[in-house]
Amino acid sequence: MIKLNIEYFAILREQAGFDSEQIETEVTTPAELFAELTQRHGFPEMTTVKVAINDEFGDWQAQLQDGDSIVFIPPVAGG
Amino acid sequence: MIDFRIEANKFQPEKERDAIAAPECGGYVSFEGWVRNRNEGQEVLRLEYQAYEVLALKEGRRILAEAAERFPIENAVCIHRVGTLEIGDLAVWVGVSAGHRDEAFKACRYIIDEIKHRVPVWKKEYYTGGDSGWVNCEACANHPHDQHS
């Protein structure tokens, strides 16, 4: 089990109902984590989600470490 | 000077312009993105911008550094607003000064295009009918594309 800090923005924040949470999980990659959280919070299907690990863009297949901070980035719309 | 900032409050683009003026610059190009009252057939009342600030600042500064590497410019600044914005408000500002106009135009275009695609900032539109929706979020519950289905 690892502990992860997850912060939500935009549609994911609204869907989760809070800004952040700390979870204990058996998952090992961001891809698995997103699947688990999608099931738990009912996130909508989105075409291009990115992941940030410890405030830098990361790989969906990266190996998560205990204490990592994770942000899932739904389609952006700046400007 | 190369700088990307996120502002929670209104700012004065004139001051930013003065800060990037330089004796060696013969050209200055700026872009202002404003809040428009319509989007995809919906009447928009106001917008809310949200940013993942730590990563947005990193990515924004990377984009400006790329622009300075690709084009021979002197200064480039981009400022993006967050929070609630009304129609006509300034949402994003880009200013570039360079020796000559051509590189200033090109760098300014490069910066705004990349900012829109890469920086983790999100925009929620509030419509006259009471609906709202996160822009570019195709499957989101209250998106205007879904409301008649």
Interface residues (C-beta under 8 A of the other chain):
Chain A: E7 F9 A10 I11 R13 P44 E45 M46 T47 A52 D55 E56 F57 V71 I73 P74 P75 V76 A77 G78 G79
Chain B: G33 Y49 Q50 A51 Y52 V54 L55 K58 E59 H80 A91 V92 I112 I115 K116 H117 R118 V119 P120 V121 W122 K123 K124 W134 V135 N136 C137 E138 A139 C140 A141
